[in-house]
Amino acid sequence: MAFTFFFRDQQTLDLMAEYALPALKQNRYIRIWDAGCAMGPEPYTIAIILRENMGKFLFRNVRITASDIDESNFGDIISEAVYPEEQLKRIPAEIFQRYFEPNGQPDQFRLCDEIRTAVQFQRHDLLSLQPVRTDFGLIVCKNVLLHFTQEQRIEVIRMFHSALVDGGFFLTEQTQKLPPECESLFRQVTQAAQIFQKI
Ligand SMILES: C[S@@+](CC[C@H](N)C(=O)[O-])C[C@H]1O[C@@H](n2cnc3c(N)ncnc32)[C@H](O)[C@@H]1O
């Protein structure tokens, strides 16, 4: 089972909202690809952070495509978004109160429909180098590229570049530096996180 949790690396996702959201909001739809999403906590966290930073009205335009090579990760998450309480303990208390409700089963909680329906899951192999769409405003790929060779990383990041609209954003984990071969494709928007804007 993949290692992931709700509100992992919240600092970077908050910086995403600060640096990328103003530009993303200019478009009719805010299209996001979370590549290597595991069992859903990351794309749902992104949706919650966006909802916290946007009005209810604008949030209706958010479309998150969450993909992973291992669809056994998804299970009932796609249809139900039900998680055991144990997996929800790192969520800030006021956020938990706002977005989760008891599921009627002991120690299980269900994510509210507003957040759940903003995320669509699908199986996808990043090493196919075929983007799922080519009109994303933001691509998040965290704790995945480290599993690839340097050559594969370069090819996957180039594929992400081709999947972004002009001025779109790419975000990865703090320890994943941009390969020199990809430096002409993006500019880093802050030194505090690995958030890049398509040139
Ligand atoms: C450590 S988890 C990271 C989950 C989440 N992004 C996070 O940071 O919490 C790595 C995920 O990458 C997925 N993965 C590995 N190789 C992949 C590939 N070639 N294409 C798509 N996903 C892949 C794994 O199935 C796993 O769910």
The ligand as an SDF file (V2000), in Angstrom:
LIG
                    3D

 27 29  0  0  0  0  0  0  0  0999 V2000
    4.5730    7.4770   -2.2000 C   0  0  0  0  0  0  0  0  0  0  0  0
    3.1130    7.4950   -3.1610 S   0  0  0  0  0  0  0  0  0  0  0  0
    2.8400    9.2460   -3.2380 C   0  0  0  0  0  0  0  0  0  0  0  0
    1.3930    9.6010   -3.0660 C   0  0  0  0  0  0  0  0  0  0  0  0
    1.1180   11.1060   -3.0160 C   0  0  0  0  0  0  0  0  0  0  0  0
    1.5110   11.7400   -4.2460 N   0  0  0  0  0  0  0  0  0  0  0  0
    1.7960   11.7290   -1.8230 C   0  0  0  0  0  0  0  0  0  0  0  0
    2.7900   12.4500   -2.0220 O   0  0  0  0  0  0  0  0  0  0  0  0
    1.3470   11.5220   -0.7100 O   0  0  0  0  0  0  0  0  0  0  0  0
    3.7240    7.0920   -4.7940 C   0  0  0  0  0  0  0  0  0  0  0  0
    2.6280    6.7300   -5.7870 C   0  0  0  0  0  0  0  0  0  0  0  0
    3.1760    6.7530   -7.1130 O   0  0  0  0  0  0  0  0  0  0  0  0
    2.5190    5.7490   -7.8510 C   0  0  0  0  0  0  0  0  0  0  0  0
    3.3170    5.4240   -9.0510 N   0  0  0  0  0  0  0  0  0  0  0  0
    4.4970    4.7560   -9.1080 C   0  0  0  0  0  0  0  0  0  0  0  0
    4.8860    4.6230  -10.3990 N   0  0  0  0  0  0  0  0  0  0  0  0
    3.9440    5.2130  -11.1690 C   0  0  0  0  0  0  0  0  0  0  0  0
    3.7800    5.3860  -12.5740 C   0  0  0  0  0  0  0  0  0  0  0  0
    4.6750    4.8970  -13.4720 N   0  0  0  0  0  0  0  0  0  0  0  0
    2.6810    6.0460  -13.0200 N   0  0  0  0  0  0  0  0  0  0  0  0
    1.7710    6.5300  -12.1440 C   0  0  0  0  0  0  0  0  0  0  0  0
    1.8650    6.3910  -10.7990 N   0  0  0  0  0  0  0  0  0  0  0  0
    2.9390    5.7310  -10.3100 C   0  0  0  0  0  0  0  0  0  0  0  0
    2.4150    4.5940   -6.8530 C   0  0  0  0  0  0  0  0  0  0  0  0
    1.4210    3.6400   -7.2650 O   0  0  0  0  0  0  0  0  0  0  0  0
    2.0470    5.3360   -5.5680 C   0  0  0  0  0  0  0  0  0  0  0  0
    0.6610    5.3960   -5.3610 O   0  0  0  0  0  0  0  0  0  0  0  0
  1  2  1  0
  2  3  1  0
  2 10  1  0
  3  4  1  0
  4  5  1  0
  5  6  1  0
  5  7  1  0
  7  8  2  0
  7  9  1  0
 10 11  1  0
 11 12  1  0
 11 26  1  0
 12 13  1  0
 13 14  1  0
 13 24  1  0
 14 15  1  0
 14 23  1  0
 15 16  2  0
 16 17  1  0
 17 18  1  0
 17 23  2  0
 18 19  1  0
 18 20  2  0
 20 21  1  0
 21 22  2  0
 22 23  1  0
 24 25  1  0
 24 26  1  0
 26 27  1  0
M  CHG  2   2   1   9  -1
M  END
$$$$
